[in-house]
Amino acid sequence: MGYITLPRRLFLWCMALIYMVAFVSLYLQIPGLYGNDGLLPARWQLRYSGKALWEQLLSSPTLLWLAPRLGLDTQTAMELLCLLGAALSLAATVLESLRDSLVFLFLWIMYLSMYQVGQVFLYFQWDSLLLETGFLCVLIAPVTSLRGWRAGREHDPVTFWLVRWLLFRLMFASGIVKLTSRCPTWWGLTALTYHYETQCIPTPLAWFAHQLPVWWHKLSVVATFAIEIAAPFLFLSPLRRLRLGAFYMQVVLQVLIILSGNYNFFNLLTLTMCLSLLDDEHIYFWLRKKYTPNPNQGTHTLAHTLLEIAVWALIGFGTVTWFDLQINWDKWTVSSRTVFTFHQFNQFLKTVTFPSVWLGVLSLTWELVSSMFRCACVEGFFKRFLGTVQWTVFGAAAVSMFAISLVPFTFIEYDSNASVWPGVRQGYDAVSRYQLVNSYGLFRRMTGVGGRPEVVIEGSMDKVTWTEIEFMYKPGNLSAPPSVITPHQPRLDWQMWFAALGTHTHSPWFTSLMYRLLQGKTDVIELIQSDVSQYPFHQQPPTYLRAHRYKYWSYPQRWWKRVYIEEFYPTVYLGDTFLESMLSQHGLKVCDAPILHFWPITISDIFLAKKNYTDISNLSGLLSILVQLNSLNTLTTRLFCWHLLMSPLPAKI
């Protein structure tokens, strides 16, 4: 493989840009999602447990543990981290000198800090993917503060290879789980006849794609399987043109997904990872500039060409055979069907999973040996020695990352996962909380086969006249076209889509949403309508709320049509016994007094301390409890506790 300087630089630039988008998108939603009056206040994840700070950081690695020591509440600390992350990533986008290993380390730590308290609203696969790819940036980016480490980077192909391996795991697993789930729409090749209208937040182009003929949708499913299951093996090929072919196959798939669905930064991140399949020569081809080939780079021979033709022919023949593709020349259509059984596919999976691991081993070994050879060819003893040290350090890091990634990768096949070496499994368990490696598998099952389920919330002042509460992005209004919001992710709208797939008890946060809307909390309302004046109850909160489930379909005359299905959430009001019981059942009813927000000691502790040390002048007796007061999160909380300390003792304790 040729030099990868330009693809690596472009990759780091794209990662800085994606980090900025992710931080800004999350920052806009923190008050409504995680604020003190939000749906799932993040402070609940940081309750004092009596452990030392270091133990807290080990059990839940987030910088938010430091907030009380800085005099900040959790919401303010989260907003500050997002702003710092957005500013730092913006600076790295503009200035190449800031695309540094330490900068990417700070960005990764800040996003991990948010992830640890993000609960259900941050537990998406693309958040895990951003963390894993972001950590790889720490290994790929230069250390600009150390001049010697900037001079020679013969190890670059080794660390950059890890992105290729991650891309392989992501795409291969995403293709495999569609079939291992036994979803009848994937096996029947009809998944895309439902996907465009039932995905979370479709784009206007999804409406047009939904109108395409069924035979085209089925052929598109076949192409998806070829791109996600067969093509990823070409990522690990030593033949350059096979990798380039796989690159363009992935680009076509990701661009089509971006055009037809709002998946925030996920597809942009996948496209960024695809840059690991390129080299300088191809970037120069894009720029229409002359490229001087690497003298050590091998030439392309006739044998290579024949091998490439054989590989593409094998993929094409397998696709035609396994899906029985036949062209109807009279109607200009292509028929397709799945001709293999689940048992046959399961045997195929058992056959290829572990060999794919060894294919990864061979590919990584090739990169390690090639880089070591480049280190040996460097002129000058000091440069050669420094290059060898770098190769050793980053080669060991690459081997370690590859090894622990085998555990989540083999989740797709039970026997292969059971065969993973115990030492590797122990290493994975040791670092799992840091999201260094993860398992993936997108669109496992196709939902909404009988119509797209949607939850519609209604409010009323008198329990007679009801008004629907319309969200900015998710389908609701029948005549409103779908939105285009990429790369922003409205996380409440996404969770509303998941909530509609089950009962409200499967989405405990929904009870909190109803409760906050009844309270008229502006931060939560802004998640639904950023322009609060568009919210139907912006002047006064509704007295009553309820939610119904509908089925939506794309409609040729207007954008949507719908049919009422059932009650999703009963009519509730503030003080309603059902609402109170649900809040208590899900642990959502917490006293809003600041004394309980981040409370390391109880009120009884204060009174007992006063009882034991009634002489206020004897401060040594109160010293321990006063020290604990300094760890509380806000000045208001501390003053309240001081008031308790100085107030008279109650009659009974």
Salt bridges, closest charged atoms under 4 A:
ASP37 OD1 - LYS521 NZ 3.77
GLU96 OE2 - ARG9 NE 2.87
ASP127 OD2 - ARG491 NH1 3.01
GLU132 OE2 - ARG169 NH1 2.75
ASP156 OD2 - ARG8 NE 3.13
ASP156 OD1 - ARG153 NH2 2.83
ASP156 OD1 - HIS155 NE2 3.75
GLU197 OE1 - HIS210 NE2 3.50
GLU228 OE1 - LYS178 NZ 3.01
ASP279 OD2 - ARG240 NE 2.63
GLU281 OE1 - ARG240 NE 3.91
GLU308 OE1 - ARG241 NE 3.04
GLU308 OE1 - HIS300 NE2 3.52
ASP324 OD2 - ARG337 NE 2.84
GLU367 OE2 - ARG164 NH2 2.86
GLU413 OE2 - LYS350 NZ 3.15
ASP415 OD2 - LYS350 NZ 2.51
GLU454 OE2 - ARG452 NE 2.71
GLU454 OE1 - LYS474 NZ 2.84
GLU458 OE1 - ARG546 NE 2.63
GLU458 OE1 - HIS548 ND1 3.85
GLU468 OE2 - ARG562 NH2 2.51
GLU566 OE2 - ARG549 NE 2.78
GLU580 OE1 - LYS589 NZ 2.70
